[in-house]
């Protein structure tokens, strides 16, 4: 993981954690379902943005390093990891 991105991603995840606690409070308070669902969608979108940043980081560093290394075995391993990840997310 790129160290420069770490504080930014951790900050985003801390905000998402707060959003999730807010959703729990909304449910405890008996808030209107559509309001709760709207907040759940916002949490999912925020997590998707973190996921995208992590994927960019992985492609820009881990995958790129494997390509630059010229090590065919490492390139295959990195490609396989990425394919497995994408397969899991498609389920």
LOVEXTOR-451302 format. One line per field, with one value per residue (C-alpha): residue number from 1; residue in one letter; chain; x, y, z. Coordinates in pm, whole numbers, plus 50000, padded with zeros to 5 digits. Layout:
N
rovo: (NUM_...);
drenpa: (A_...);
dovex: (A_...);
x: (X_...);
y: (Y_...);
z: (Z_...);
This chain:
91
rovo: (1_2_3_4_5_6_7_8_9_10_11_12_13_14_15_16_17_18_19_20_21_22_23_24_25_26_27_28_29_30_31_32_33_34_35_36_37_38_39_40_41_42_43_44_45_46_47_48_49_50_51_52_53_54_55_56_57_58_59_60_61_62_63_64_65_66_67_68_69_70_71_72_73_74_75_76_77_78_79_80_81_82_83_84_85_86_87_88_89_90_91);
drenpa: (X_X_X_X_X_X_X_X_X_X_X_X_X_X_X_X_X_X_X_X_X_X_X_X_X_X_X_X_X_X_X_X_X_X_X_X_X_X_X_X_X_X_X_X_X_X_X_X_X_X_X_X_X_X_X_X_X_X_X_X_X_X_X_X_X_X_X_X_X_X_X_X_X_X_X_X_X_X_X_X_X_X_X_X_X_X_X_X_X_X_X);
dovex: (A_A_A_A_A_A_A_A_A_A_A_A_A_A_A_A_A_A_A_A_A_A_A_A_A_A_A_A_A_A_A_A_A_A_A_A_A_A_A_A_A_A_A_A_A_A_A_A_A_A_A_A_A_A_A_A_A_A_A_A_A_A_A_A_A_A_A_A_A_A_A_A_A_A_A_A_A_A_A_A_A_A_A_A_A_A_A_A_A_A_A);
x: (50000_50125_50205_50100_49742_49717_49616_49360_49205_49202_49032_48765_48713_48677_48408_48233_48248_48072_47812_47741_47699_47460_47256_47236_47110_46853_46723_46721_46526_46272_46351_46165_46279_46362_46585_46773_46802_46936_47208_47290_47333_47567_47776_47796_47902_48170_48304_48306_48523_48769_48771_48843_49133_49276_49243_49417_49696_49732_49743_49980_50227_50194_50090_50325_50617_50547_50545_50864_51039_51011_50935_50670_50574_50515_50318_50094_50044_49945_49711_49553_49497_49324_49107_49003_48916_48701_48531_48442_48295_48084_47904);
y: (50000_50346_50520_50861_50735_50571_50879_50982_50636_50600_50940_50829_50503_50689_50907_50596_50443_50753_50726_50364_50462_50733_50476_50259_50559_50630_50274_50294_50620_50468_50706_50684_50386_50589_50820_50520_50357_50683_50688_50322_50404_50690_50450_50201_50475_50595_50239_50203_50516_50371_50045_50233_50418_50093_49930_50224_50202_49827_49870_50165_49997_49623_49532_49787_49659_49303_49417_49620_49334_49114_48817_48624_48420_48730_48887_48579_48579_48945_48900_48592_48781_49061_48823_48638_48968_49076_48735_48761_49107_48983_48726);
z: (50000_49913_50240_50107_50066_50406_50612_50350_50339_50717_50745_50497_50683_51013_50855_50722_51069_51199_50924_51020_51385_51267_51074_51387_51585_51315_51346_51726_51704_51465_51180_50851_50643_50332_50537_50679_50336_50191_50453_50389_50021_50117_50327_50041_49800_50041_50079_49701_49677_49929_49734_49411_49569_49705_49364_49196_49451_49393_49017_49035_49265_49319_48965_48810_49021_48904_48542_48576_48756_48450_48677_48485_48792_49000_48716_48699_49078_49083_48786_48950_49277_49091_48890_49209_49375_49079_49068_49438_49391_49097_49316);
